[in-house]
Amino acid sequence: MRLKRFTPLLTAAGLMATAVPMVFATSAVAAPANDYLDQQPDWQQCRPDEPASFECATLRVPLDYQRPDGTMIDLAISRIKSTNPAKRHGVLLMNPGGPGGSGLMDPLISSWSLPPEVRDQYDLIGFDPRGVGKSGPITCGLTPEEQQFQRPYRPETFDSDVAWAKGVADKCREKVGDKLPYITTRNTARDMDTLRTVLGEKKISYLGKSYGTYLGAVYSQMFPQNTDRFVLDSGVDPARVWRGMQQVWAEQSVPDFDRWTKWAAEHNAEFGLGDSAKAVSDTFWALVERADKEPIKFDGRGWPPEVTGDDIRRNARGYAYYPPFFTELFSALKAASEGKTLPSGAEAEKLQKALADQDQGAPAAAGASEPAADNSTAVWWSVVCGDTDTWPRDPGQYAKDAARDKKAYPLFGDISSNIKPCAFWDKPVEQATPMDKKAKNVLIVQNEWDPQTPLTSGQGLHKALKGSRMVTVAGGEGHIVYPSGSCADASVTKYLTTGQLPPKDLTCKNPSAVAEPKPVPNGPNRY
């Protein structure tokens, strides 16, 4: 759900770690449009500073699959072949999330992180979804301010919010042009099946994370006969795409905030935020009110230099899922508001290290060979507005919903339900994919305390994909489960290596040795 999703640090760092451009083959680009299924990838080493086994190529796919002889666009792909050809089962396609996330580095990252027995059985296949990165990248020409979509609702600023939403839709329509209606999940699923055909595979296996779970679910419904072993990690609820997936953040912020206040109260002797959950809550809302009147100067990386009450609410929505981390961070913010310095000693070092780790995931500046700075955001809006026609068209409906949800979910309700550019988007060329086919080859894994795709979202995905199996990590924190050393790893590895799903849904609990996840702030990719 880059709202930058919380991902394992390797993934975040790997995607942005180097500005060295990837090398892509050009022979496939010249393939005649009507022969796109007969292309042969011209694999070449992706980067001079990466292993020779990490290969890249470029395919050509139809912009509109209803007109396969029409306009073609690039599809950038990558791979690392099986480490044990004698045990090779097939290909494992991957998607790291988004919409708007690049997947080209996935094979390299996964070659380090996946268990050897999984690596033996698969060629690891990554790709940039259409519109992203090297795959015909799009831009709406949005400024950093225009990319900020988490806007609190206030009657006095609502007209400017409407103008912003309409302006973004108009810019995307103008800049992206004829491509815009075809940057959708259904067309990316079609690209996946084109890739399957070009690679000469009867079926594909798949590891999709966050938004990638919805992409995998759509593929499983559009191409059930070509679906092999599918693992959907940290699920998007198909019944709630896409406005509902933002609203679920607000709904789930209530139990998550309550969980945090209880933890902070239990550690009041250390942090001094209140000796009861109510007292901690009162401290929180008092600081929000104070910051709304006078922003807090705060030397906390990942936050604005002057923190407003809305900034606190926006960040608390994701950070409260990690009570120790957020308690330290909020305590430091409170100290800054009182003119004090950050905590000293071991706790300060831990806090500063966590904040520094966040910076490792920050997007690198776009160079000459990089897509536009708003590329990820442009794809985000193209997908979430173009996948479904369920977005209200009346601005007044957003104002009504935001005012209602601000009362019901004060931390985030008005932000999630406020107006979005989809209110002014052109009508989608296709309806959302119905989830009406059995999904007997799908395993869903989900943490209980996931900030980006909450447990209810993963449960909704499981309900929609009839016949799927689900492994829930009770008490599990963080966004993305596999592979992390969690109790769910064994079930996923067994399925990927044997094709055997658990006989029934499972709930497991992590051993205490599993490291606590480090949250990262929201950025361009949302899920």
N, C-alpha and C positions, 0 to 999 in steps of 0.2 A: 505495500500500500506504500525528485529526489525530494518534497518532504523527504529528506534523506532517511531511508529506512535504517533501523538498527540492524547491522549485519555483523558477522564475525569480523574481527579486525583484519585478518588476512584479506578478506574480500574487499573491504573498504580501501585498504592500502594498496592492494594489487591493482585495482582498477585505475588508480590515479598516480601510481608511484613514479611513472616515467613519462617524459615528454617525447621520447624517441618514437617516431611514427612507425606503425606497422607496415610491412610490405605486403602488397596484395597483387595477385596474378591479374593479368589483363586479357589473357586469351579467352577466358570465359565470357568477358564482357562483350566480345564481338559476336557471340552466338546469335543467329537469327531469332527474332522474337517468337516465331511459331514453332521453333525447335527447342524451347527452353528446357523441356524435360530430357533432352538428349545431351545436355551439357556434360563436359568432363572437367571437374575442378583441376586447375593447374596449381597444385600445392607448392608453396615456397616457404622458406623459413620466415617466420613473422617478424622477428627483430634480430639485428646482429648481435645484441647482447643477451639473448635468451637461447635456451637449448635448441639445437637443430630439429629436435623432435616436435617442437611447437610450430605447427605449420598453418598458413593462412591461404585463402583463395577468395575470389569474388565471383558470384553467380549473377545471372540476370533473371528477374522474376516479373510477371505482369503486375503493373500497378493495379489494374482492375481484372480480376480473374474471370469476369464475365466477358471480357474482350482480350483474350490471350494474345491476339495479334496486334494489340495496341501498344501504348507506352510501356516501356520496361524500366525497372529501377534496379539498383545494385542491392545485393544481399551479401554482406561480408561474413565469412565463416572462418572457423579455426578448428584445429584438432590436435590431439596427441593420441597416437595409435596404442592399442592394447600392448601391455608389457609382456604378455604371454600369449602369442597367437594361437597356440595349441588349445588354450582354454577360452578363446574369444567367443562370446555369446552374440555380440552385435554392437550397435552404437548407442551411446547414452547422450542424448541432447540435454542441454541445461539452459535455464534462464534464472538470473540472479534477482529479479524483481523490477519494480518500476511502477507504472509504465514510464519508460524513458531510460531504463538502465542498460548499459552496455554489457554484453555477454562474451566479448571476444577473449577476455582473459580467463574465463571460467575453466577451460581445460588445463591451463598451467597451474592455477590455484588449486584445482581439484586433484591434480597429479601429486601435490604435496599433502593434501588433507584426507583424501579418501583412503580407506583400508586397502592394502595390497591385493586382497582377494577380489575386490571390486575392480581395481585397476587392471587386473589380469583379464577380466572378462569383456571389457568395453573399449572401443575407440571413444574417447571423450570429445564431444562436439559442442563448440560454442558458436554463437552468432550474435550480431547486432540486429535486433528487431528492426523492421522497416521504419525509416525516419530517424533512427538513432545512430550516432557515431559515424561509422563508415558505410552504413546502409542507406544511401540517399538521404543524408541528414537534412532536417528541416529547421527553419527558424521563423519565429513570429516577430523578431526584432524587438523583443521586450526588454525594458530596462530592469535593473534589480528591483526597483520599487514595484513595477508592474508584475514581477514574478511572485511577490508576496501575496499569497491568497488566503492566509489565515487572518481574516479581518474581523475584529469584534463588531458586533452590531450596536449601533447607537442611532436613535431617530435623527439626531442632528447631523450625522455624517452619512446617512444611508444614501442620499442622492449622489454623493461622490463615489460611494461603493458601486452604485448602479452604473455610473459613468465609467469607472474602472473596468467592470465586467464587460460592458459593451465595447469598450476600447480594445480589450484583449481579443475578444471574438473578431472584431473588425480587422485588427492587425494580422491575426492568423489567417483570416480569409484572404486578405490582400497579399501577404507574403508567401503563403504556402500554395495558394491557388488551387489548381485541379487535383493536386495530391491530397488535399486535406480530407476529403470524405473516405479515403482508402487507407488511412493510418489507423487501423482498428485491430482489435484482438482476433476477430475472425480471419482477417487477411494475413495476420502473422501466423495463425494456425495453418493456413494454406501454404505459406512459405515453408513452414516446418515439413509439410508433406511433400512439397517440391524437393526439399533437401533430402528427405528420405529416398525419393525416387532417384535423384541424381547420384546418391551414394550407393545405390543398388541394393537397398535393404527392403525386405518384405514388411518389416515392422520396426518401430523405434521404441526404445526405452527412454525414460525422461526423469530428470530431477529438477523440479520447478520450485522456486522459493518465493514466498510472498505473492506479489502480482503474478509471478510465474505459476502459482497454483491455479489461478483462474484461466490463464492461457492453456495450461495442461488440461483442465476440465473441459474447456471449449474444444480442444483437439480431440479429446476422448469421445465427445459427442458428435463431432463432425466426421471423424475418421475412426470409428470404433474397431473396424477390421484391421487397422494398422497400429493399434495400441498394444504395446508389449508390457513391460514392467514400469509402471508410473508411480513415482513418489512425489507427493505434493506436501511441501513443508511450510507450515504457518499459513493457514488457509484464508482465502477471500471467499466470502459467502456470495454465491451467484445470485441469490435472491435480493442482494442489497447493492449490486453495482448500479451506479457508482456513488450517488449521493448518500445512500444508506451506509456505505462503508466509511464515509466521513462522519456521519452522525453516530455511528457505533463507537467512535472514539469518545464522544461526549457521554454516551450512556455508560460506558465502562469506566470513565474517569471517576465516577462516584465510588464504587467499591475499591478502586485502586487508591484513591485519595484517603478513604477511611482506613485502609490497611497501612498507609504511610503514617497517618497521625497516631495510630496505636503504637507503631514501632518507635516513632520519635518520642512519644510520651514515656515509653519503657526505658528510653535512654536519655531522659531529661537531665540526669546528673552530669552527663557528658556535654550535652548540647544546649540545655537551658531554653527549650522552646515551649515547655509546658508540661505539667505533671499528669495531664489527662488528655485523651484524644480531643475533647472539646477545647481544652486550653491551647493545644497545638493548632487546631483549626482557627481559633480566634487570633492567634499570633500570625498565622498565614494571611488571613483576610485583612488584618490591620496593616500588614506590610504592603499588600496589594493596593489598599486604599491610599496609603502614604505615597507609594510610587506613582500612582495615578496623578497625584497633586504635584509631586516633585520627583522626577526620575532619579534613580540611585546611581551614583558613579561607582562602577564595579570593575575591578581588574580580573574578571573571570572570562577566560577565553571561551569562545563559543556563544557568548552573550553580547548584546550591544554594549558599547562603553557607557551608555546611560540607560538603565533598565526601567521600563515603565511597568505599571500594574498589568497591562495586557501582555507584556513580555513574560512576566512571571507566570501568568495563567497558561500561556502557550507552551512554555517549557515544562511546567509542572505536569501537564497532561501526559507527557511521555516519561519524564524523569521519576515521577512518583511510583512507577512500577519497580524501582530499585531503591527501597527505603534507606539503606545505609548511605548510598551515594547521594540521594537527594537531601537527606538530613544534613550531611556535611555541607553540601552546596548552599542550601537555604540558610544554614547557620552563618556561613560566610557572607551571604548577601545581606542578611540582617545586620551583621557586624558592620558591613560597609555603610549601611543606611544610618548607622549611629556614629559614623566617623572613625570607626576602629579599623585595624588592619586585619588581614586574613589570619585564621588560627595559626599558631606556631607549633613546632614540633612534628611528631610522626603523623598526626592527622592532617596537617597542612601539606606535608610531602605526599601523602596518599591522594589528597584532593588535587593538588597541582599535577600529579602524574596522570590522574584520570582525565583532567581537563586537557593535558598535553596530548594524550592518546586521541581525544576527539579531533584535534587539529590534524592528525595524520590522515583523517578521512576527508578533509576539505578538498573541494575540486581544485585542480591545478588551473592556472590561467591558460586560456585558449591560445594556441599558437597558430602559425599559418596553416598547419596541417590538421588542426583540430576543428571540430564543429563549433558553431556559434555558442556563445555563453548561455543562451536560453534554449539550447537544443533539447535538453531533457524536459524542461517545462513545456516546450511546444508540443512534444510527443505526449506528455501527460495529458494536456487538454484535448489533443486530437483523439486520444483513446477514450478518456472518461466521458467526453461529450459525444463522440461518434459511435460508441458502442451501444447506446440505448437512448430512447426518446422519452424516458421517464422524468427528465428534469422539468420542473415547472417553468412555464414561459412568462408568467405574470410576476414582475418584480414585487408586487404587493404580497404575494404568497410567501416569498423569502422573508420579508419583514415580519410577517405574522408568525412564521415558524421560528425565526430567530428569537423573537421576543418571548415566545412560549418556552423554547428550550433553554433560554437563559435562566428562567425561573426553575425549571426542572433539573438542569445540569449546569450550575453556576460557573464551574471551572472552565467549560469549553463549549457549552451548548449553543451559545449565540455565534461563536466562531464557526462551528461546523455547519450550521444551518443558514448562515448569511448567504447573500447572493453570490453566484459564481458565473464565469463566462458562458457556461453551458446554457444559461437562460436565453442567450442570443445566438447560439450556434445553429447552423443549418440542420434541417431534419436528417437523421442518419439514413444512409442508403440501404441498410439492413436492420432488422430487428435483432435484439439480443438472442444469444443461442439458448434454446430450450434445453433443460437438463432432463430429458425424457428417456434416455437409453441407459441400460445397465452398465455399471462401471466395475466389473469384476476384477480388473487388473490394476486397481488404484489403492495405494496405501497413503493415508494422511497422518502426518505427525504434527503435534501441537503442544507448545508450552502453555501452562495454565495462566501465567502472568506475562502476556505478550503485549507490548505497547502499541504495535502497529496493526497487527491482525489479532484482536483479542480472541479469547477462548470461544465466545459465542459465535464468532465469525468462522472459526475452524469447524465448529459443530454444525453450522449452517451448510458449509461445503460438504461435510460428511452426509448430512441429510439429503442434500440435492443429488449426490452421486450414489444412487442406490446400488448396493452390492459392494461398496468400498469398505475398507477396514480403517480403523483409527487407533493410533497410539497417543495417549495424552500423558504428558509429564506433569504429575501433580506437584505443585510448588515450583515448577520450572519457570525461570525468569529469562526474559530476553526474546528477541525476534530472530528466528531461525534456529532450528533444532539440530540438524544433521550436517556433517559429523562434528560433534562438540564434546564427546566423552560422556554424553548423557545416557540415561537408562534406556532411551529409545533407539540408540545406535544399533544395538544387536538385532532388533526387529527389522530395521531398514536394511542393514547389511545382509541379513539372511534372505530377505526378499529379493534384493538386487542380484544376489549370487545364485539363488536356487529357484526363484519364481514362486516361493511358498509364502503366501500371506499368513498372518496370524489367524488361527481358527476363529477368533472372535475379537471384538474391540478390547483393547488393553489400557490399563492405567498403571503407570509405574512412578517411582519416586527416585530422584537422583541421590547417589551417595553424597555425603557431606564434602567429599574431596573435590567435587566438581567446582571449578572456579566460578565466582560470581561474574556475570557479564558486565561489561562497561557500556553504558548507554552513550550514544552520540546524538548531537542535536539534529533536528529536522533540516533537510536540505532539499535539493532538486527532486530526488526520487521519493515517491510517496509511500510505496508499500514494499 
